[in-house]
Amino acid sequence: MNKKMIRCALLGAVALLAAACFGKDDFKNEFDTHLLVRFEPEYTYQWDEFVHTFFNEGEDTVAFAPSISIGPVYHFSKLDADEDFVGGICLARGKDADASASRKPSRFAVFDANVGNQKSRAYAVFHDTTAALMPEHPVQILIPNKSSSCAAEYAYVHNVQAAVQAAVHGTGLAEGPFQAGDYLKLTIIGTLDKKETGTKEVALIDGTSYLKEWTKVDLADLGKIDGLDLRLSSSRADFPLYCCLDDMGYHYVEIYE
């Protein structure tokens, strides 16, 4: 499987220090902070401007919807003639905690009675694909120099309604519902200078068990990174490879000497 990644840029800020007692050789700028990326399309959170820049200025961004709906809002992939979402990341604001067999499956509705983590109004949907339709989208973190660094701290993950419905009832699956040993798994890989720093695996669905709420994933073991690679995999070849992401936290240190 080709790498399926998301494109992103973490923007730092520099706190300027000035004092008469400092000589030129003593001057040092250091900005040490914890970044929280919330996938909110409206300007009411601290990092909304960042998210707006992330999605609208990405070179592969091809579509933007002015209103939020259950369908995709931002696309980081090429769209086919029917404007289907063929892989990458998008924003959504749908919710559907009903996974009954008669329910229409939704790939862009989180399987929850609320919407985003902590009842926020939106979240991200990541779609992997084995069809080689999705271009690579690394989560690229802009590190200005060797003295600066970034470390992933955590992310919240959840299932989409369509994945739970397929696992429970076998909707769309020739082999029927999930049995022991079947799974839907998210793998988060840290990278630094194009080398892997660590891997975190998250069981979204494991046999007949599945995530029923937003779940915090500890990413501290990935260490210092300058990028992330997200991958979805399943024991079933025809399973819908979708999951939800929200509230991604980073520890970012920017140093200028």
C-alpha positions in Angstrom: 0.0 0.0 0.0 1.3 3.4 -0.9 1.7 5.9 2.0 -1.5 7.8 2.6 -0.7 11.0 4.4 -2.1 14.4 5.3 -0.5 17.7 4.5 -0.2 20.2 7.3 2.0 23.0 8.6 2.3 24.0 12.2 3.0 27.7 12.5 5.1 29.0 15.4 5.3 32.4 16.9 8.3 34.2 18.4 8.1 36.2 21.7 10.5 39.1 21.3 12.7 39.9 24.3 14.5 43.2 24.8 16.4 44.5 27.7 19.1 47.1 27.9 21.4 44.9 30.0 21.6 42.3 27.2 24.5 42.6 24.7 24.1 41.5 21.2 25.9 38.2 21.9 23.6 37.4 24.8 20.4 37.8 22.9 18.2 34.7 22.6 14.6 34.2 21.5 12.7 31.2 22.7 9.0 30.4 22.2 7.9 27.3 24.1 4.2 26.4 23.9 1.6 23.7 23.5 -0.4 23.9 20.3 -3.9 22.6 20.0 -5.2 22.0 16.5 -9.1 22.1 16.6 -10.8 21.4 13.3 -13.3 24.2 13.6 -14.4 26.1 10.5 -15.7 29.2 12.3 -13.5 31.8 13.9 -14.3 31.3 17.6 -11.3 29.2 18.8 -7.7 30.3 19.1 -6.4 28.1 16.3 -9.2 28.6 13.8 -7.1 31.0 11.7 -4.4 28.3 11.6 -7.0 25.6 10.4 -8.4 28.0 7.9 -4.9 28.6 6.5 -4.1 24.9 6.6 -7.1 23.9 4.5 -7.5 26.8 2.1 -3.9 27.4 1.2 -2.8 23.8 0.7 -1.6 23.2 -2.8 -3.9 20.2 -3.2 -7.0 21.9 -1.9 -9.6 21.6 -4.7 -13.0 22.3 -3.1 -14.5 24.4 -0.3 -18.2 24.4 0.7 -19.4 27.7 2.3 -21.7 25.8 4.8 -21.1 22.8 7.0 -23.0 19.6 6.4 -22.6 15.9 6.9 -20.8 15.7 3.6 -17.1 16.7 3.1 -16.3 20.4 3.4 -12.6 20.6 2.7 -10.8 18.2 0.4 -7.2 17.2 0.3 -7.4 14.9 -2.7 -8.4 15.0 -6.3 -12.2 14.6 -6.9 -13.7 12.3 -9.5 -16.4 13.4 -11.9 -19.1 12.8 -9.2 -17.1 14.9 -6.6 -16.7 11.9 -4.3 -14.2 12.1 -1.6 -11.5 9.7 -2.7 -9.0 10.0 0.1 -7.2 12.5 2.4 -8.8 14.7 5.0 -11.9 16.8 5.2 -14.0 18.7 7.8 -17.4 17.4 8.7 -20.1 18.3 11.2 -22.4 15.3 11.1 -23.4 12.9 14.0 -25.2 9.6 13.9 -25.2 7.2 16.8 -27.7 4.9 15.1 -25.9 1.9 13.5 -29.0 -0.2 12.9 -29.1 -2.3 9.7 -31.8 -0.2 8.1 -30.0 3.1 8.6 -28.4 4.8 5.6 -24.6 4.5 6.1 -22.7 7.8 6.4 -18.9 8.0 6.0 -18.9 11.6 7.3 -21.0 11.4 10.5 -19.2 10.6 13.7 -20.7 7.6 15.6 -21.7 9.8 18.6 -24.6 11.6 20.1 -22.5 14.8 20.0 -20.3 16.1 17.2 -16.6 16.9 17.9 -14.6 16.1 21.0 -15.9 18.0 24.1 -19.0 18.8 22.1 -17.2 21.0 19.6 -19.0 21.8 16.3 -16.7 20.0 13.8 -14.0 17.5 13.4 -11.8 15.9 10.7 -12.5 12.8 8.7 -9.5 10.9 7.4 -10.0 8.5 4.5 -7.4 6.0 3.4 -7.7 4.1 0.2 -6.1 1.1 -1.5 -7.2 2.4 -4.9 -4.1 4.6 -5.4 -6.4 7.6 -5.9 -5.1 9.7 -3.1 -1.9 11.7 -3.4 0.5 11.7 -0.5 -0.2 14.3 2.2 2.4 14.3 4.9 1.6 16.2 8.1 4.5 18.5 7.7 5.6 20.5 10.7 7.7 23.6 9.9 10.8 23.5 12.0 12.8 26.8 11.4 16.3 25.4 12.5 18.0 22.6 14.2 17.6 24.2 17.7 13.8 24.2 17.4 11.7 21.1 17.8 8.1 19.7 17.9 6.7 16.7 19.6 3.2 15.2 19.2 1.4 14.8 22.5 -2.0 13.4 21.8 -5.0 13.2 19.4 -8.6 12.2 19.8 -10.0 9.6 17.5 -13.5 8.1 16.9 -15.4 5.9 14.4 -17.7 7.0 11.6 -21.2 5.6 11.6 -20.7 3.7 8.4 -17.7 1.7 9.8 -19.6 0.7 12.9 -22.7 -0.3 10.9 -20.6 -2.4 8.5 -18.8 -4.2 11.4 -21.9 -4.9 13.3 -24.3 -5.9 10.5 -21.9 -6.7 7.6 -23.5 -3.9 5.6 -21.8 -3.9 2.2 -19.5 -6.8 3.2 -19.8 -10.1 1.3 -18.4 -12.0 4.4 -20.9 -10.6 6.8 -20.4 -9.0 10.2 -17.1 -8.8 12.0 -15.9 -11.9 13.9 -13.1 -12.4 16.4 -9.9 -11.4 14.7 -11.4 -8.8 12.4 -10.3 -5.2 12.9 -10.2 -1.6 11.7 -6.9 0.0 12.8 -5.4 3.4 12.7 -1.6 3.6 12.6 0.1 6.9 13.4 3.8 7.1 12.5 6.1 9.9 13.6 8.9 11.0 11.2 12.0 13.2 11.6 14.3 13.9 8.7 12.3 11.3 6.7 13.1 8.6 9.3 10.5 6.9 11.5 10.6 7.9 15.2 7.9 5.6 16.4 4.5 4.1 15.8 1.2 4.2 17.6 -1.6 1.8 16.7 -5.2 2.4 17.7 -7.9 -0.3 17.5 -11.0 1.5 16.2 -12.9 -1.7 15.8 -11.7 -5.0 17.3 -14.0 -8.0 16.6 -17.3 -7.1 18.1 -15.9 -4.2 20.2 -15.6 -0.7 18.9 -15.0 2.9 20.0 -18.3 4.5 21.2 -16.9 7.9 22.2 -14.0 10.3 21.5 -10.9 8.5 22.7 -7.6 10.2 23.6 -4.5 8.6 22.1 -1.1 9.3 23.8 1.5 10.1 21.1 4.4 11.0 23.5 6.3 7.9 22.5 6.7 9.2 19.0 9.3 11.7 20.4 10.5 14.7 18.4 9.0 14.8 15.0 8.7 17.0 11.9 5.9 15.0 10.3 3.2 12.4 10.8 2.0 9.6 8.6 -1.6 8.3 9.1 -2.7 4.9 7.8 -5.9 2.9 8.1 -6.1 -0.8 7.6 -8.6 -3.6 8.1 -8.8 -7.4 8.1 -11.6 -7.0 5.4 -10.4 -6.0 2.0 -13.7 -4.2 1.2 -14.1 -2.3 4.5 -14.7 1.5 4.5 -11.4 3.0 5.6 -12.6 6.1 7.4 -12.1 7.5 10.9 -12.6 10.8 12.8 -9.9 13.0 14.3 -10.0 16.0 16.6 -8.0 18.1 19.1 -4.4 17.2 18.1 -1.9 18.5 20.6 1.7 19.3 20.1 4.6 20.6 22.2 6.4 23.2 20.0 9.7 24.9 20.9 11.1 27.6 18.6 14.5 28.9 19.4 16.6 31.6 17.7 20.1 32.4 18.9 
